[in-house]
Amino acid sequence: MIFFSVNVAVLVVASVLITSGIVMGNLAFRAGLGVKRWTMIGLILGPVGYPLFNTHKRFAMKRAVGSRASTIRL
């Protein structure tokens, strides 16, 4: 079994959080949501924030088009 030092563990966690922040910011930009907000959520929560992002995106779309409208996703 390979044991990592504390420095390596901190580096891995920091890189996961930074990557998650960048990805969430990019997804927010493509969805038309607040980029700074979702980048910070990605930096703080990491991959745990992704389901929250999807739910917020779905509610924003429903609010924009109305509750009785249907959409076609490609």
A tleap script that builds the chain and sets N, CA, C and O, in Angstrom:
source leaprc.protein.ff14SB
mol = sequence {
  NMET ILE PHE PHE SER VAL ASN VAL ALA VAL
  LEU VAL VAL ALA SER VAL LEU ILE THR SER
  GLY ILE VAL MET GLY ASN LEU ALA PHE ARG
  ALA GLY LEU GLY VAL LYS ARG TRP THR MET
  ILE GLY LEU ILE LEU GLY PRO VAL GLY TYR
  PRO LEU PHE ASN THR HIE LYS ARG PHE ALA
  MET LYS ARG ALA VAL GLY SER ARG ALA SER
  THR ILE ARG CLEU
}
set mol.1.N position { 0.840 -1.167 0.000 }
set mol.1.CA position { 0.000 0.000 0.000 }
set mol.1.C position { 0.892 1.239 0.000 }
set mol.1.O position { 1.902 1.299 0.702 }
set mol.2.N position { 0.503 2.204 -0.786 }
set mol.2.CA position { 1.287 3.430 -0.899 }
set mol.2.C position { 0.717 4.466 0.060 }
set mol.2.O position { -0.485 4.732 0.058 }
set mol.3.N position { 1.578 5.039 0.869 }
set mol.3.CA position { 1.164 6.080 1.799 }
set mol.3.C position { 1.632 7.428 1.265 }
set mol.3.O position { 2.800 7.607 0.918 }
set mol.4.N position { 0.714 8.354 1.207 }
set mol.4.CA position { 1.039 9.688 0.739 }
set mol.4.C position { 1.372 10.575 1.923 }
set mol.4.O position { 0.837 10.403 3.018 }
set mol.5.N position { 2.236 11.497 1.691 }
set mol.5.CA position { 2.524 12.462 2.744 }
set mol.5.C position { 1.407 13.502 2.785 }
set mol.5.O position { 0.569 13.571 1.886 }
set mol.6.N position { 1.412 14.280 3.807 }
set mol.6.CA position { 0.381 15.298 3.982 }
set mol.6.C position { 0.461 16.336 2.867 }
set mol.6.O position { -0.568 16.834 2.411 }
set mol.7.N position { 1.658 16.664 2.431 }
set mol.7.CA position { 1.821 17.666 1.374 }
set mol.7.C position { 1.197 17.197 0.063 }
set mol.7.O position { 0.570 17.982 -0.650 }
set mol.8.N position { 1.370 15.924 -0.247 }
set mol.8.CA position { 0.798 15.393 -1.486 }
set mol.8.C position { -0.721 15.375 -1.395 }
set mol.8.O position { -1.402 15.684 -2.373 }
set mol.9.N position { -1.257 15.020 -0.239 }
set mol.9.CA position { -2.709 14.990 -0.063 }
set mol.9.C position { -3.306 16.388 -0.201 }
set mol.9.O position { -4.352 16.559 -0.828 }
set mol.10.N position { -2.653 17.374 0.375 }
set mol.10.CA position { -3.129 18.755 0.268 }
set mol.10.C position { -3.063 19.221 -1.184 }
set mol.10.O position { -3.966 19.911 -1.656 }
set mol.11.N position { -2.017 18.852 -1.879 }
set mol.11.CA position { -1.875 19.223 -3.284 }
set mol.11.C position { -2.968 18.591 -4.142 }
set mol.11.O position { -3.508 19.241 -5.037 }
set mol.12.N position { -3.293 17.347 -3.877 }
set mol.12.CA position { -4.345 16.660 -4.638 }
set mol.12.C position { -5.699 17.302 -4.374 }
set mol.12.O position { -6.457 17.553 -5.311 }
set mol.13.N position { -6.011 17.570 -3.121 }
set mol.13.CA position { -7.296 18.196 -2.782 }
set mol.13.C position { -7.386 19.592 -3.398 }
set mol.13.O position { -8.428 19.962 -3.939 }
set mol.14.N position { -6.314 20.361 -3.320 }
set mol.14.CA position { -6.319 21.708 -3.897 }
set mol.14.C position { -6.498 21.656 -5.412 }
set mol.14.O position { -7.223 22.476 -5.976 }
set mol.15.N position { -5.850 20.709 -6.068 }
set mol.15.CA position { -5.989 20.627 -7.526 }
set mol.15.C position { -7.393 20.185 -7.927 }
set mol.15.O position { -7.914 20.642 -8.945 }
set mol.16.N position { -8.011 19.306 -7.148 }
set mol.16.CA position { -9.388 18.899 -7.442 }
set mol.16.C position { -10.340 20.079 -7.276 }
set mol.16.O position { -11.233 20.274 -8.101 }
set mol.17.N position { -10.159 20.862 -6.223 }
set mol.17.CA position { -11.034 22.012 -5.996 }
set mol.17.C position { -10.847 23.082 -7.073 }
set mol.17.O position { -11.825 23.668 -7.536 }
set mol.18.N position { -9.617 23.337 -7.468 }
set mol.18.CA position { -9.365 24.340 -8.511 }
set mol.18.C position { -9.936 23.882 -9.848 }
set mol.18.O position { -10.553 24.666 -10.569 }
set mol.19.N position { -9.729 22.617 -10.173 }
set mol.19.CA position { -10.281 22.079 -11.420 }
set mol.19.C position { -11.804 22.135 -11.403 }
set mol.19.O position { -12.429 22.480 -12.405 }
set mol.20.N position { -12.390 21.799 -10.275 }
set mol.20.CA position { -13.841 21.851 -10.160 }
set mol.20.C position { -14.352 23.280 -10.319 }
set mol.20.O position { -15.389 23.499 -10.946 }
set mol.21.N position { -13.644 24.242 -9.765 }
set mol.21.CA position { -14.045 25.639 -9.922 }
set mol.21.C position { -13.997 26.091 -11.367 }
set mol.21.O position { -14.896 26.793 -11.832 }
set mol.22.N position { -12.955 25.695 -12.080 }
set mol.22.CA position { -12.831 26.072 -13.493 }
set mol.22.C position { -13.936 25.431 -14.325 }
set mol.22.O position { -14.542 26.084 -15.175 }
set mol.23.N position { -14.193 24.155 -14.077 }
set mol.23.CA position { -15.232 23.449 -14.837 }
set mol.23.C position { -16.611 24.029 -14.540 }
set mol.23.O position { -17.410 24.227 -15.454 }
set mol.24.N position { -16.893 24.301 -13.265 }
set mol.24.CA position { -18.200 24.868 -12.918 }
set mol.24.C position { -18.367 26.265 -13.512 }
set mol.24.O position { -19.466 26.626 -13.931 }
set mol.25.N position { -17.301 27.050 -13.552 }
set mol.25.CA position { -17.378 28.365 -14.179 }
set mol.25.C position { -17.670 28.265 -15.662 }
set mol.25.O position { -18.456 29.044 -16.203 }
set mol.26.N position { -17.038 27.309 -16.317 }
set mol.26.CA position { -17.274 27.099 -17.745 }
set mol.26.C position { -18.710 26.637 -17.996 }
set mol.26.O position { -19.364 27.117 -18.922 }
set mol.27.N position { -19.197 25.712 -17.178 }
set mol.27.CA position { -20.576 25.248 -17.336 }
set mol.27.C position { -21.578 26.370 -17.076 }
set mol.27.O position { -22.595 26.471 -17.761 }
set mol.28.N position { -21.289 27.209 -16.087 }
set mol.28.CA position { -22.180 28.335 -15.793 }
set mol.28.C position { -22.196 29.324 -16.947 }
set mol.28.O position { -23.249 29.864 -17.286 }
set mol.29.N position { -21.045 29.566 -17.550 }
set mol.29.CA position { -20.983 30.476 -18.693 }
set mol.29.C position { -21.816 29.931 -19.845 }
set mol.29.O position { -22.565 30.674 -20.480 }
set mol.30.N position { -21.688 28.632 -20.114 }
set mol.30.CA position { -22.446 28.045 -21.218 }
set mol.30.C position { -23.938 27.988 -20.934 }
set mol.30.O position { -24.744 28.005 -21.865 }
set mol.31.N position { -24.323 27.920 -19.654 }
set mol.31.CA position { -25.743 27.861 -19.300 }
set mol.31.C position { -26.348 29.250 -19.111 }
set mol.31.O position { -27.563 29.374 -18.958 }
set mol.32.N position { -25.528 30.285 -19.118 }
set mol.32.CA position { -26.036 31.638 -18.940 }
set mol.32.C position { -26.297 31.995 -17.488 }
set mol.32.O position { -27.124 32.861 -17.203 }
set mol.33.N position { -25.609 31.344 -16.572 }
set mol.33.CA position { -25.764 31.627 -15.149 }
set mol.33.C position { -24.588 32.474 -14.669 }
set mol.33.O position { -23.665 32.755 -15.433 }
set mol.34.N position { -24.627 32.874 -13.416 }
set mol.34.CA position { -23.565 33.707 -12.856 }
set mol.34.C position { -22.244 32.954 -12.758 }
set mol.34.O position { -22.132 31.981 -12.013 }
set mol.35.N position { -21.252 33.404 -13.507 }
set mol.35.CA position { -19.979 32.685 -13.587 }
set mol.35.C position { -19.208 32.780 -12.277 }
set mol.35.O position { -18.693 31.773 -11.790 }
set mol.36.N position { -19.123 33.976 -11.700 }
set mol.36.CA position { -18.360 34.137 -10.457 }
set mol.36.C position { -18.960 33.304 -9.330 }
set mol.36.O position { -18.237 32.672 -8.560 }
set mol.37.N position { -20.273 33.308 -9.241 }
set mol.37.CA position { -20.948 32.564 -8.177 }
set mol.37.C position { -20.664 31.073 -8.283 }
set mol.37.O position { -20.318 30.432 -7.291 }
set mol.38.N position { -20.809 30.522 -9.477 }
set mol.38.CA position { -20.636 29.082 -9.632 }
set mol.38.C position { -19.169 28.674 -9.607 }
set mol.38.O position { -18.851 27.541 -9.246 }
set mol.39.N position { -18.273 29.580 -9.983 }
set mol.39.CA position { -16.852 29.284 -9.832 }
set mol.39.C position { -16.487 29.193 -8.355 }
set mol.39.O position { -15.751 28.294 -7.950 }
set mol.40.N position { -16.995 30.111 -7.558 }
set mol.40.CA position { -16.717 30.072 -6.120 }
set mol.40.C position { -17.337 28.842 -5.467 }
set mol.40.O position { -16.724 28.227 -4.595 }
set mol.41.N position { -18.539 28.485 -5.881 }
set mol.41.CA position { -19.161 27.275 -5.335 }
set mol.41.C position { -18.332 26.052 -5.710 }
set mol.41.O position { -18.161 25.144 -4.897 }
set mol.42.N position { -17.819 26.027 -6.933 }
set mol.42.CA position { -16.957 24.926 -7.347 }
set mol.42.C position { -15.663 24.882 -6.561 }
set mol.42.O position { -15.170 23.802 -6.236 }
set mol.43.N position { -15.101 26.055 -6.251 }
set mol.43.CA position { -13.867 26.100 -5.462 }
set mol.43.C position { -14.097 25.675 -4.018 }
set mol.43.O position { -13.231 25.046 -3.409 }
set mol.44.N position { -15.252 26.012 -3.472 }
set mol.44.CA position { -15.522 25.705 -2.064 }
set mol.44.C position { -16.027 24.274 -1.890 }
set mol.44.O position { -15.532 23.542 -1.032 }
set mol.45.N position { -17.007 23.875 -2.697 }
set mol.45.CA position { -17.623 22.563 -2.513 }
set mol.45.C position { -16.976 21.460 -3.333 }
set mol.45.O position { -17.063 20.284 -2.981 }
set mol.46.N position { -16.335 21.837 -4.416 }
set mol.46.CA position { -15.732 20.821 -5.274 }
set mol.46.C position { -16.794 20.111 -6.098 }
set mol.46.O position { -17.798 20.716 -6.473 }
set mol.47.N position { -16.582 18.840 -6.379 }
set mol.47.CA position { -17.531 18.089 -7.202 }
set mol.47.C position { -18.908 17.915 -6.558 }
set mol.47.O position { -19.867 17.551 -7.239 }
set mol.48.N position { -19.011 18.167 -5.272 }
set mol.48.CA position { -20.303 18.046 -4.583 }
set mol.48.C position { -21.279 19.105 -5.086 }
set mol.48.O position { -22.491 18.908 -5.000 }
set mol.49.N position { -20.779 20.221 -5.608 }
set mol.49.CA position { -21.636 21.291 -6.093 }
set mol.49.C position { -22.268 21.021 -7.447 }
set mol.49.O position { -23.150 21.770 -7.867 }
set mol.50.N position { -21.846 19.977 -8.139 }
set mol.50.CA position { -22.374 19.707 -9.478 }
set mol.50.C position { -23.874 19.380 -9.475 }
set mol.50.O position { -24.592 19.917 -10.319 }
set mol.51.N position { -24.385 18.531 -8.577 }
set mol.51.CA position { -25.845 18.322 -8.553 }
set mol.51.C position { -26.617 19.597 -8.220 }
set mol.51.O position { -27.709 19.819 -8.743 }
set mol.52.N position { -26.056 20.426 -7.358 }
set mol.52.CA position { -26.680 21.707 -7.049 }
set mol.52.C position { -26.742 22.584 -8.292 }
set mol.52.O position { -27.744 23.258 -8.528 }
set mol.53.N position { -25.677 22.578 -9.084 }
set mol.53.CA position { -25.637 23.346 -10.323 }
set mol.53.C position { -26.696 22.856 -11.308 }
set mol.53.O position { -27.403 23.662 -11.911 }
set mol.54.N position { -26.805 21.545 -11.470 }
set mol.54.CA position { -27.793 21.001 -12.409 }
set mol.54.C position { -29.214 21.357 -11.991 }
set mol.54.O position { -30.047 21.685 -12.835 }
set mol.55.N position { -29.491 21.292 -10.702 }
set mol.55.CA position { -30.822 21.655 -10.213 }
set mol.55.C position { -31.100 23.130 -10.458 }
set mol.55.O position { -32.192 23.491 -10.899 }
set mol.56.N position { -30.129 23.978 -10.179 }
set mol.56.CA position { -30.314 25.417 -10.393 }
set mol.56.C position { -30.505 25.727 -11.877 }
set mol.56.O position { -31.318 26.578 -12.237 }
set mol.57.N position { -29.767 25.046 -12.722 }
set mol.57.CA position { -29.886 25.259 -14.167 }
set mol.57.C position { -31.271 24.848 -14.657 }
set mol.57.O position { -31.872 25.540 -15.479 }
set mol.58.N position { -31.774 23.731 -14.158 }
set mol.58.CA position { -33.100 23.272 -14.561 }
set mol.58.C position { -34.182 24.245 -14.097 }
set mol.58.O position { -35.103 24.552 -14.855 }
set mol.59.N position { -34.081 24.736 -12.853 }
set mol.59.CA position { -35.065 25.698 -12.351 }
set mol.59.C position { -34.994 27.021 -13.104 }
set mol.59.O position { -36.026 27.642 -13.356 }
set mol.60.N position { -33.798 27.457 -13.465 }
set mol.60.CA position { -33.652 28.698 -14.228 }
set mol.60.C position { -34.276 28.559 -15.612 }
set mol.60.O position { -34.908 29.491 -16.111 }
set mol.61.N position { -34.100 27.403 -16.225 }
set mol.61.CA position { -34.703 27.167 -17.541 }
set mol.61.C position { -36.224 27.128 -17.436 }
set mol.61.O position { -36.926 27.676 -18.286 }
set mol.62.N position { -36.727 26.482 -16.397 }
set mol.62.CA position { -38.181 26.415 -16.210 }
set mol.62.C position { -38.755 27.802 -15.941 }
set mol.62.O position { -39.841 28.128 -16.420 }
set mol.63.N position { -38.036 28.616 -15.182 }
set mol.63.CA position { -38.483 29.974 -14.898 }
set mol.63.C position { -38.478 30.825 -16.168 }
set mol.63.O position { -39.350 31.675 -16.348 }
set mol.64.N position { -37.504 30.598 -17.044 }
set mol.64.CA position { -37.378 31.410 -18.253 }
set mol.64.C position { -38.448 31.073 -19.287 }
set mol.64.O position { -38.981 31.975 -19.934 }
set mol.65.N position { -38.768 29.805 -19.450 }
set mol.65.CA position { -39.707 29.420 -20.502 }
set mol.65.C position { -41.118 29.209 -19.988 }
set mol.65.O position { -42.052 29.141 -20.786 }
set mol.66.N position { -41.300 29.105 -18.699 }
set mol.66.CA position { -42.625 28.883 -18.145 }
set mol.66.C position { -42.815 27.424 -17.775 }
set mol.66.O position { -42.081 26.549 -18.234 }
set mol.67.N position { -43.795 27.181 -16.949 }
set mol.67.CA position { -43.980 25.824 -16.434 }
set mol.67.C position { -44.713 24.912 -17.411 }
set mol.67.O position { -44.569 23.693 -17.330 }
set mol.68.N position { -45.491 25.470 -18.328 }
set mol.68.CA position { -46.269 24.635 -19.234 }
set mol.68.C position { -45.610 24.465 -20.600 }
set mol.68.O position { -46.174 23.812 -21.478 }
set mol.69.N position { -44.444 25.034 -20.787 }
set mol.69.CA position { -43.764 24.943 -22.074 }
set mol.69.C position { -42.957 23.649 -22.147 }
set mol.69.O position { -42.517 23.113 -21.130 }
set mol.70.N position { -42.781 23.176 -23.343 }
set mol.70.CA position { -41.931 22.004 -23.553 }
set mol.70.C position { -40.702 22.440 -24.346 }
set mol.70.O position { -40.773 23.351 -25.171 }
set mol.71.N position { -39.601 21.793 -24.092 }
set mol.71.CA position { -38.361 22.129 -24.782 }
set mol.71.C position { -37.821 20.899 -25.485 }
set mol.71.O position { -38.069 19.766 -25.075 }
set mol.72.N position { -37.088 21.143 -26.538 }
set mol.72.CA position { -36.425 20.068 -27.273 }
set mol.72.C position { -34.934 20.213 -27.023 }
set mol.72.O position { -34.336 21.233 -27.363 }
set mol.73.N position { -34.342 19.194 -26.433 }
set mol.73.CA position { -32.907 19.222 -26.159 }
set mol.73.C position { -32.192 18.361 -27.180 }
set mol.73.O position { -32.596 17.230 -27.449 }
set mol.74.N position { -31.142 18.898 -27.738 }
set mol.74.CA position { -30.354 18.143 -28.713 }
set mol.74.C position { -29.102 17.619 -28.093 }
set mol.74.O position { -28.311 16.957 -28.765 }
savepdb mol mol.pdb
quit
